[in-house]
Amino acid sequence: MHREPQSVEPQAIEPRAAEQRLPRGVMLNAYPDSVGGKLSDLVTLLKRPELANAFSLLYILPTFFNSDLDRGFSIIDYGINQELVLPQDLDELDRLGIMFKFDLILNHLSVASPQFRDLLEHGDASEYKDFFVDWNAFWSCCSQPGDDGYVIPHDEHLQKLFLRKPGLPILKVGFPDGSERPYWNTFYQQVSYRPVSATAFAGLRGVTPETAAQIATTINAAIETEPDIDRIYLDRHDYLRDEIHAILKGHRSYLGQMDLNARSEKVWEFYDQTLRQLHDYGAKIIRLDAFAYLHKEPGQANFFNKPGTWDYLQRLRDMARQYDLVIFPEVHAEYGKGLHREVAHEGYPIYDFFLPGLVVDALDRAVTAPLLRWIEEIKTHRLQTINMLGCHDGIPVLDLRGAEVDGVYQSGLLGDPEIEAVVERIIARGGRVKNLYGPDGRKIAYYQVNATFYSALGEDDRKLLLARAIQLFMPGIPQIWYLDLFAGRNDHVAADRGGAAGHKEINRSNLSNEEIEARLGWPVVQEQLTMIRLRNTSDAFNGELTVHPAAPDCLHLSWHHQGSTATLRANLRSCAFTISARDASGAETLIVNQQGKG
């Protein structure tokens, strides 16, 4: 007999005493070249009187380092990218009292990293032979040979894999002995071939100059559209396939993010060295990007495997403690799975990936119940969070869903119909969609929607200001995406120019110094900065948050600490809101009064 799954509210978990405490204040989030073109331009902006006391932290995205694709998340090495950043920029920011947050991309390095280049050059003799994950060696216990030189995991293992793209997560690379070996590649990859001249084929057996020219024409036309040289049709020249392939391999280049083998002690030595390096730059907070993919084991999902992932996190936390760094793992998973609570229970801060979708839903439907449920959970579980509206990535939607855990359905923060409605509204406003895929290449779920937060709200100034007010009154560190601060709109030209992987570029437009100068005069920017300055400086936000009773379409939130208070009253239907604040002496320090829609 069919039975509907039961929705079970998650039980309260008594958190451990947090072993790491986040600093206080508001965080600006940008690439080094997001404003003006270099980090020095962002420093100049932060020194302007309009931004005085607005930010205490700066999350600098990883084009700060030497990288080659994915806008910085394919690290070559963690040296400073001197095309965008100079050491004196860091000194200036330190004098402004701004602390840094950086990424440590745990799961992968670029194929252009010194470690992978050494592997390609020296093969089995490389000291980094075990630094990356050899796909065939990893699955030797439980697989069958495939037709293209890589093994296929047994189906019971294959079906458990959590994949970020269609097909198996591998990149085949050439070794010095002429062999082709597959390496684990969870994220981005690209194989390309340089054009080959006819002279490269002139020395092959039975090949005349005319034939060599024909082969070159065929090959150069094919490699523009077919990255797999095994599939290139050679017609009557097929008897030369091996020789032609050998020549092409000499004209091959790679781009890609190659998964690290955390079973190798060399990888852990690299992590330790990198954490020390980030500390020396002035870091305080380290975001562990893609950490949940690091622990790999046959028979598990290879996403947040347990207990292996916990062991890795503890080891990283012990390393970070030596350098007075706070680490926090980036967890993208359905709310119903409860991974965010598990991570927090172990004493780690977490990203609040739930807030962006909840705010869009709340403002579009004029309902507060899902948002209030999440606030109550943060308070009850004493979660340490960094929250956001927009960011360098997308607006999470998968995160809001429920999930089945041990045969029991745990409800989401929103139901599937509400989540689909959020997605449809953002797409109707010009957003793009990123999906997840199963092992057979079929789409299994929306992952995120790509849009500026301003465009996701219909480019409505009142909605953006109320959204910012809600974020600033949430528990945790508010992280402000630079483009949302300046009311940036969807950049469809950049998204289209980026091709299949260009969806993220819709929300990454660099702003010139002239654009910044003009937008600093916009009321929607000035009013955000007024509220941000309050959050960054008022002692009230060092205290306790109280949620007051209000109508279903209204919010009433207040913070109190040693006599200082800050209060938000908002009507989500009209987008009218007021903010009032007083210091410990009772003196009024701020009043914000946004009139509602007529």
Secondary structure, DSSP 4 states (H G I P E B T S, - for coil): ---PPPP-PPPP--PPPPSS-PPPS-EEEE-TTSBTTSHHHHHHHHTSGGGTTT-SEEEE-GGGEEE-SGGGTSEEEEEE-TTT--HHHHHHHHHTT-EEEEEEE-SEEETTSHHHHHHHHHGGG-TTTTTB-BHHHHTTTSEEE-SSSSEEE-HHHHTT--BSSSS-SEEEEE-TTS-EEEEE--S-EEEEE----GGGGTTSTT--HHHHHHHHHHHHHHTTT---GGG---GGGGGGHHHHHHHHHTTEEEEEEEEB-TTSHHHHHHHHHHHHHHHHHTEEEEEEETGGGT---TTS-SSS-TTHHHHHHHHHHHHHHHTT-EEEE-----GGG-HHHHHHHTT--EEE-SHHHHHHHHHHHT--HHHHHHHHHHHHHT--EEEESS-SS-EE-GGG--EEETTEEEP-SS-HHHHHHHHHHHHHTT-EEEEEE-TTS-EEEEEEEE--HHHHTTS-HHHHHHHHHHHHHSSSEEEEEHHHHTTPPP-HHHHHHTGGGGGGGGG---B-HHHHHHHTTSHHHHHHHHHHHHHHH-GGGGSEEEE----TTEEEEEEEETTEEEEEEEETTTTEEEEEEE-TTS-EEEEEEE----
